[in-house]
Amino acid sequence: MAISLIIPTYRNPDYLDLCLKSAVENQVNENEIIVAVDGFADESQEILNKYKDKIVVLDLGENQGMQTALNLAVMNASNEIICIINDDNVLCKDWDIVMEQDFDLNKVMTIEQIEPTGPSIFGFHIKDFGKKPIDFKYDEFINYEPTIRQNKFTKDGGIFPFVISKKNYMIVGGFDVLYQSPFICDWDFFLKLDLNNVEFYKTYNIHFYHFGSASTKNGKEGTKFRATEDLAAQTFYYKWGTPPQLFENNSHRPKSNLIKGIQF
């Protein structure tokens, strides 16, 4: 059963190159790899040409936001299993086989990550293989990752990167384009799934490396992106009547009564 791997990208060619290298080299099957280029395609054209026989490119023409990029990519996906990652993720060996083995079509599965610095609020594994692509120790990561795999699942899913059925993605209408920010919109998305009684879990059978917001907060336009986060939080509050926050097991659903006509 093939997977549609979806990678939204924005002005991040060096990270995208490493991401695509790992996705192509470490897959066992021929999966569908969709790169949704959210503007400034010329900056990544050399990388896209490099992998042109292995990927599908969805060029949005101009910057329309991560939400639109993801929604269009999922709509164009050919497979029921959808895996959404960041362009600053590095995929591990046999990622597709393990993913298929662990995934439940009726749930959302988060992939455990390795990050170079910590501690993380999500409890990610900390191991520094490099903070930028130019100094990333690719072979060391590929060899190390299998040594920390555990046949273990926890209920604290509902964060990127994640695997979801196309059906569940479409049922909740994907990501809300009302948010003029790549932040908080994921909290909104996961809350919609939560309210539709879709369950979340995290697998520790595979780990992706994550440089950490390389195309947003810590990228070349970091100041611009950071300025949108507070406004996005205000949008969430206006829409749902409750601030974006995590509850038990990383649930996005408040443990309260009726709020703005919604029984949480």
Contacts in CASP RR format, 6 or more apart in sequence:
PFRMAT RR
TARGET T0000
AUTHOR 0000-0000-0000
METHOD contacts of the structure
MODEL  1
MAISLIIPTYRNPDYLDLCLKSAVENQVNENEIIVAVDGFADESQEILNK
YKDKIVVLDLGENQGMQTALNLAVMNASNEIICIINDDNVLCKDWDIVME
QDFDLNKVMTIEQIEPTGPSIFGFHIKDFGKKPIDFKYDEFINYEPTIRQ
NKFTKDGGIFPFVISKKNYMIVGGFDVLYQSPFICDWDFFLKLDLNNVEF
YKTYNIHFYHFGSASTKNGKEGTKFRATEDLAAQTFYYKWGTPPQLFENN
SHRPKSNLIKGIQF
1 79 0 8 1.000
1 80 0 8 1.000
1 81 0 8 1.000
1 100 0 8 1.000
2 29 0 8 1.000
2 30 0 8 1.000
2 31 0 8 1.000
2 32 0 8 1.000
2 78 0 8 1.000
2 79 0 8 1.000
2 81 0 8 1.000
3 29 0 8 1.000
3 31 0 8 1.000
3 32 0 8 1.000
3 79 0 8 1.000
3 81 0 8 1.000
3 82 0 8 1.000
3 83 0 8 1.000
3 96 0 8 1.000
3 99 0 8 1.000
3 100 0 8 1.000
3 163 0 8 1.000
4 31 0 8 1.000
4 32 0 8 1.000
4 34 0 8 1.000
4 74 0 8 1.000
4 77 0 8 1.000
4 78 0 8 1.000
4 79 0 8 1.000
4 81 0 8 1.000
4 82 0 8 1.000
4 83 0 8 1.000
4 166 0 8 1.000
5 23 0 8 1.000
5 31 0 8 1.000
5 32 0 8 1.000
5 33 0 8 1.000
5 34 0 8 1.000
5 83 0 8 1.000
5 85 0 8 1.000
6 34 0 8 1.000
6 36 0 8 1.000
6 70 0 8 1.000
6 73 0 8 1.000
6 74 0 8 1.000
6 77 0 8 1.000
6 82 0 8 1.000
6 83 0 8 1.000
6 84 0 8 1.000
6 85 0 8 1.000
7 16 0 8 1.000
7 19 0 8 1.000
7 20 0 8 1.000
7 23 0 8 1.000
7 33 0 8 1.000
7 34 0 8 1.000
7 35 0 8 1.000
7 36 0 8 1.000
7 85 0 8 1.000
7 86 0 8 1.000
7 87 0 8 1.000
8 36 0 8 1.000
8 38 0 8 1.000
8 66 0 8 1.000
8 69 0 8 1.000
8 70 0 8 1.000
8 73 0 8 1.000
8 84 0 8 1.000
8 86 0 8 1.000
8 87 0 8 1.000
9 16 0 8 1.000
9 35 0 8 1.000
9 36 0 8 1.000
9 37 0 8 1.000
9 38 0 8 1.000
9 44 0 8 1.000
9 87 0 8 1.000
9 215 0 8 1.000
10 37 0 8 1.000
10 38 0 8 1.000
10 39 0 8 1.000
10 40 0 8 1.000
10 63 0 8 1.000
10 65 0 8 1.000
10 66 0 8 1.000
10 87 0 8 1.000
10 215 0 8 1.000
11 39 0 8 1.000
11 40 0 8 1.000
11 43 0 8 1.000
11 44 0 8 1.000
11 215 0 8 1.000
11 220 0 8 1.000
11 221 0 8 1.000
12 44 0 8 1.000
12 87 0 8 1.000
12 88 0 8 1.000
12 214 0 8 1.000
12 215 0 8 1.000
12 219 0 8 1.000
13 43 0 8 1.000
13 44 0 8 1.000
13 46 0 8 1.000
13 47 0 8 1.000
14 132 0 8 1.000
14 133 0 8 1.000
14 134 0 8 1.000
15 87 0 8 1.000
15 88 0 8 1.000
15 133 0 8 1.000
15 211 0 8 1.000
15 214 0 8 1.000
15 215 0 8 1.000
16 35 0 8 1.000
16 44 0 8 1.000
16 47 0 8 1.000
16 87 0 8 1.000
17 47 0 8 1.000
17 50 0 8 1.000
17 133 0 8 1.000
18 90 0 8 1.000
18 133 0 8 1.000
18 136 0 8 1.000
18 138 0 8 1.000
19 85 0 8 1.000
19 86 0 8 1.000
19 87 0 8 1.000
19 88 0 8 1.000
19 89 0 8 1.000
19 90 0 8 1.000
19 91 0 8 1.000
20 33 0 8 1.000
20 35 0 8 1.000
20 47 0 8 1.000
20 50 0 8 1.000
20 51 0 8 1.000
20 54 0 8 1.000
20 55 0 8 1.000
21 138 0 8 1.000
22 90 0 8 1.000
22 91 0 8 1.000
22 92 0 8 1.000
22 138 0 8 1.000
23 33 0 8 1.000
23 91 0 8 1.000
23 95 0 8 1.000
24 33 0 8 1.000
24 51 0 8 1.000
24 54 0 8 1.000
24 55 0 8 1.000
26 91 0 8 1.000
26 92 0 8 1.000
26 93 0 8 1.000
26 94 0 8 1.000
26 95 0 8 1.000
26 142 0 8 1.000
27 91 0 8 1.000
27 94 0 8 1.000
27 95 0 8 1.000
27 96 0 8 1.000
28 94 0 8 1.000
28 96 0 8 1.000
28 97 0 8 1.000
29 96 0 8 1.000
29 97 0 8 1.000
31 79 0 8 1.000
31 96 0 8 1.000
32 56 0 8 1.000
32 77 0 8 1.000
32 78 0 8 1.000
32 79 0 8 1.000
33 51 0 8 1.000
33 54 0 8 1.000
33 55 0 8 1.000
33 56 0 8 1.000
34 55 0 8 1.000
34 56 0 8 1.000
34 57 0 8 1.000
34 58 0 8 1.000
34 73 0 8 1.000
34 76 0 8 1.000
34 77 0 8 1.000
35 48 0 8 1.000
35 55 0 8 1.000
35 56 0 8 1.000
35 57 0 8 1.000
35 58 0 8 1.000
36 58 0 8 1.000
36 60 0 8 1.000
36 69 0 8 1.000
36 70 0 8 1.000
36 72 0 8 1.000
36 73 0 8 1.000
37 44 0 8 1.000
37 48 0 8 1.000
37 57 0 8 1.000
37 58 0 8 1.000
37 59 0 8 1.000
37 60 0 8 1.000
37 61 0 8 1.000
37 69 0 8 1.000
38 60 0 8 1.000
38 63 0 8 1.000
38 64 0 8 1.000
38 65 0 8 1.000
38 66 0 8 1.000
38 68 0 8 1.000
38 69 0 8 1.000
39 59 0 8 1.000
39 60 0 8 1.000
39 61 0 8 1.000
39 62 0 8 1.000
39 63 0 8 1.000
39 64 0 8 1.000
40 63 0 8 1.000
41 48 0 8 1.000
41 59 0 8 1.000
41 61 0 8 1.000
48 55 0 8 1.000
48 57 0 8 1.000
56 76 0 8 1.000
58 69 0 8 1.000
58 72 0 8 1.000
58 73 0 8 1.000
58 76 0 8 1.000
60 68 0 8 1.000
60 69 0 8 1.000
60 72 0 8 1.000
65 177 0 8 1.000
65 182 0 8 1.000
66 175 0 8 1.000
66 182 0 8 1.000
66 185 0 8 1.000
67 174 0 8 1.000
67 175 0 8 1.000
67 176 0 8 1.000
67 177 0 8 1.000
67 179 0 8 1.000
67 182 0 8 1.000
67 185 0 8 1.000
68 177 0 8 1.000
70 84 0 8 1.000
70 174 0 8 1.000
70 175 0 8 1.000
71 173 0 8 1.000
71 174 0 8 1.000
71 175 0 8 1.000
71 177 0 8 1.000
74 82 0 8 1.000
74 84 0 8 1.000
74 166 0 8 1.000
74 169 0 8 1.000
74 170 0 8 1.000
74 174 0 8 1.000
75 170 0 8 1.000
77 166 0 8 1.000
79 166 0 8 1.000
80 105 0 8 1.000
80 165 0 8 1.000
80 166 0 8 1.000
80 167 0 8 1.000
81 99 0 8 1.000
81 100 0 8 1.000
81 103 0 8 1.000
81 105 0 8 1.000
81 163 0 8 1.000
81 165 0 8 1.000
81 166 0 8 1.000
82 163 0 8 1.000
82 164 0 8 1.000
82 165 0 8 1.000
82 166 0 8 1.000
82 169 0 8 1.000
83 99 0 8 1.000
83 111 0 8 1.000
83 161 0 8 1.000
83 162 0 8 1.000
83 163 0 8 1.000
84 160 0 8 1.000
84 161 0 8 1.000
84 162 0 8 1.000
84 163 0 8 1.000
84 164 0 8 1.000
85 91 0 8 1.000
85 111 0 8 1.000
85 160 0 8 1.000
85 161 0 8 1.000
85 208 0 8 1.000
86 160 0 8 1.000
86 161 0 8 1.000
86 210 0 8 1.000
86 212 0 8 1.000
86 214 0 8 1.000
86 215 0 8 1.000
87 214 0 8 1.000
87 215 0 8 1.000
88 210 0 8 1.000
88 211 0 8 1.000
88 212 0 8 1.000
88 213 0 8 1.000
88 214 0 8 1.000
88 215 0 8 1.000
89 113 0 8 1.000
89 161 0 8 1.000
89 208 0 8 1.000
89 209 0 8 1.000
89 210 0 8 1.000
90 136 0 8 1.000
90 138 0 8 1.000
90 141 0 8 1.000
90 208 0 8 1.000
90 209 0 8 1.000
90 210 0 8 1.000
91 208 0 8 1.000
92 141 0 8 1.000
92 142 0 8 1.000
92 145 0 8 1.000
92 146 0 8 1.000
92 206 0 8 1.000
92 207 0 8 1.000
92 208 0 8 1.000
92 209 0 8 1.000
93 142 0 8 1.000
93 145 0 8 1.000
93 146 0 8 1.000
94 206 0 8 1.000
95 206 0 8 1.000
95 208 0 8 1.000
98 203 0 8 1.000
98 205 0 8 1.000
98 206 0 8 1.000
99 109 0 8 1.000
99 111 0 8 1.000
99 163 0 8 1.000
99 206 0 8 1.000
101 205 0 8 1.000
102 109 0 8 1.000
102 153 0 8 1.000
102 203 0 8 1.000
102 205 0 8 1.000
102 206 0 8 1.000
103 109 0 8 1.000
103 163 0 8 1.000
105 165 0 8 1.000
105 167 0 8 1.000
106 165 0 8 1.000
106 168 0 8 1.000
106 198 0 8 1.000
106 199 0 8 1.000
107 198 0 8 1.000
107 199 0 8 1.000
107 200 0 8 1.000
107 201 0 8 1.000
108 157 0 8 1.000
108 158 0 8 1.000
108 162 0 8 1.000
108 163 0 8 1.000
108 164 0 8 1.000
108 168 0 8 1.000
108 190 0 8 1.000
108 193 0 8 1.000
108 198 0 8 1.000
108 199 0 8 1.000
108 200 0 8 1.000
108 201 0 8 1.000
109 157 0 8 1.000
109 162 0 8 1.000
109 163 0 8 1.000
109 164 0 8 1.000
109 200 0 8 1.000
109 201 0 8 1.000
109 202 0 8 1.000
109 203 0 8 1.000
110 156 0 8 1.000
110 157 0 8 1.000
110 158 0 8 1.000
110 159 0 8 1.000
110 160 0 8 1.000
110 161 0 8 1.000
110 162 0 8 1.000
110 163 0 8 1.000
110 200 0 8 1.000
110 201 0 8 1.000
110 202 0 8 1.000
110 203 0 8 1.000
111 161 0 8 1.000
111 162 0 8 1.000
111 163 0 8 1.000
111 202 0 8 1.000
111 203 0 8 1.000
111 206 0 8 1.000
111 207 0 8 1.000
111 208 0 8 1.000
112 124 0 8 1.000
112 125 0 8 1.000
112 202 0 8 1.000
112 203 0 8 1.000
112 204 0 8 1.000
112 206 0 8 1.000
112 207 0 8 1.000
112 208 0 8 1.000
113 122 0 8 1.000
113 124 0 8 1.000
113 125 0 8 1.000
113 161 0 8 1.000
113 207 0 8 1.000
113 208 0 8 1.000
113 209 0 8 1.000
113 210 0 8 1.000
114 124 0 8 1.000
114 125 0 8 1.000
114 126 0 8 1.000
114 127 0 8 1.000
114 129 0 8 1.000
114 141 0 8 1.000
114 145 0 8 1.000
114 207 0 8 1.000
114 208 0 8 1.000
114 209 0 8 1.000
114 210 0 8 1.000
115 124 0 8 1.000
115 125 0 8 1.000
115 126 0 8 1.000
115 209 0 8 1.000
115 210 0 8 1.000
115 211 0 8 1.000
115 212 0 8 1.000
116 126 0 8 1.000
116 127 0 8 1.000
116 128 0 8 1.000
116 129 0 8 1.000
116 130 0 8 1.000
116 131 0 8 1.000
116 211 0 8 1.000
117 126 0 8 1.000
117 128 0 8 1.000
117 131 0 8 1.000
118 124 0 8 1.000
118 126 0 8 1.000
119 126 0 8 1.000
120 126 0 8 1.000
122 156 0 8 1.000
122 159 0 8 1.000
122 250 0 8 1.000
124 210 0 8 1.000
125 148 0 8 1.000
125 207 0 8 1.000
127 144 0 8 1.000
129 136 0 8 1.000
129 137 0 8 1.000
129 138 0 8 1.000
129 140 0 8 1.000
129 141 0 8 1.000
129 144 0 8 1.000
129 209 0 8 1.000
130 136 0 8 1.000
130 137 0 8 1.000
130 211 0 8 1.000
131 211 0 8 1.000
132 211 0 8 1.000
133 211 0 8 1.000
136 209 0 8 1.000
141 209 0 8 1.000
145 206 0 8 1.000
145 207 0 8 1.000
145 209 0 8 1.000
148 207 0 8 1.000
149 204 0 8 1.000
149 205 0 8 1.000
149 206 0 8 1.000
149 207 0 8 1.000
150 204 0 8 1.000
150 205 0 8 1.000
151 204 0 8 1.000
151 205 0 8 1.000
152 203 0 8 1.000
152 204 0 8 1.000
152 205 0 8 1.000
153 201 0 8 1.000
153 202 0 8 1.000
153 203 0 8 1.000
153 204 0 8 1.000
154 201 0 8 1.000
154 202 0 8 1.000
154 204 0 8 1.000
155 199 0 8 1.000
155 200 0 8 1.000
155 201 0 8 1.000
155 202 0 8 1.000
155 249 0 8 1.000
155 250 0 8 1.000
156 200 0 8 1.000
156 202 0 8 1.000
156 249 0 8 1.000
156 250 0 8 1.000
157 200 0 8 1.000
157 201 0 8 1.000
157 202 0 8 1.000
157 249 0 8 1.000
157 250 0 8 1.000
158 190 0 8 1.000
158 200 0 8 1.000
158 202 0 8 1.000
158 250 0 8 1.000
158 252 0 8 1.000
159 186 0 8 1.000
159 190 0 8 1.000
159 250 0 8 1.000
160 186 0 8 1.000
161 208 0 8 1.000
164 193 0 8 1.000
168 193 0 8 1.000
168 196 0 8 1.000
168 198 0 8 1.000
171 196 0 8 1.000
172 189 0 8 1.000
172 192 0 8 1.000
172 193 0 8 1.000
172 196 0 8 1.000
173 192 0 8 1.000
174 189 0 8 1.000
174 192 0 8 1.000
175 185 0 8 1.000
175 186 0 8 1.000
175 188 0 8 1.000
175 189 0 8 1.000
176 185 0 8 1.000
176 188 0 8 1.000
176 189 0 8 1.000
176 239 0 8 1.000
178 235 0 8 1.000
178 239 0 8 1.000
179 185 0 8 1.000
179 188 0 8 1.000
179 232 0 8 1.000
179 235 0 8 1.000
179 236 0 8 1.000
180 228 0 8 1.000
180 231 0 8 1.000
180 232 0 8 1.000
180 235 0 8 1.000
181 225 0 8 1.000
181 228 0 8 1.000
181 229 0 8 1.000
181 231 0 8 1.000
181 232 0 8 1.000
182 216 0 8 1.000
182 225 0 8 1.000
182 228 0 8 1.000
183 216 0 8 1.000
183 225 0 8 1.000
183 228 0 8 1.000
183 229 0 8 1.000
183 232 0 8 1.000
183 233 0 8 1.000
184 229 0 8 1.000
184 232 0 8 1.000
184 233 0 8 1.000
184 235 0 8 1.000
184 236 0 8 1.000
184 244 0 8 1.000
185 232 0 8 1.000
187 236 0 8 1.000
187 244 0 8 1.000
187 252 0 8 1.000
188 236 0 8 1.000
188 239 0 8 1.000
188 240 0 8 1.000
188 244 0 8 1.000
190 200 0 8 1.000
190 252 0 8 1.000
191 240 0 8 1.000
191 252 0 8 1.000
191 253 0 8 1.000
193 200 0 8 1.000
194 200 0 8 1.000
194 251 0 8 1.000
194 252 0 8 1.000
194 253 0 8 1.000
195 253 0 8 1.000
195 262 0 8 1.000
195 264 0 8 1.000
200 249 0 8 1.000
200 250 0 8 1.000
200 251 0 8 1.000
211 218 0 8 1.000
212 218 0 8 1.000
213 219 0 8 1.000
216 222 0 8 1.000
216 225 0 8 1.000
217 225 0 8 1.000
217 226 0 8 1.000
219 225 0 8 1.000
233 243 0 8 1.000
233 244 0 8 1.000
236 243 0 8 1.000
236 244 0 8 1.000
237 243 0 8 1.000
237 244 0 8 1.000
240 259 0 8 1.000
240 260 0 8 1.000
240 262 0 8 1.000
241 259 0 8 1.000
241 260 0 8 1.000
242 254 0 8 1.000
242 256 0 8 1.000
242 259 0 8 1.000
242 264 0 8 1.000
244 252 0 8 1.000
246 252 0 8 1.000
247 253 0 8 1.000
247 254 0 8 1.000
247 255 0 8 1.000
248 255 0 8 1.000
253 264 0 8 1.000
254 264 0 8 1.000
255 264 0 8 1.000
256 264 0 8 1.000
257 263 0 8 1.000
257 264 0 8 1.000
258 264 0 8 1.000
END
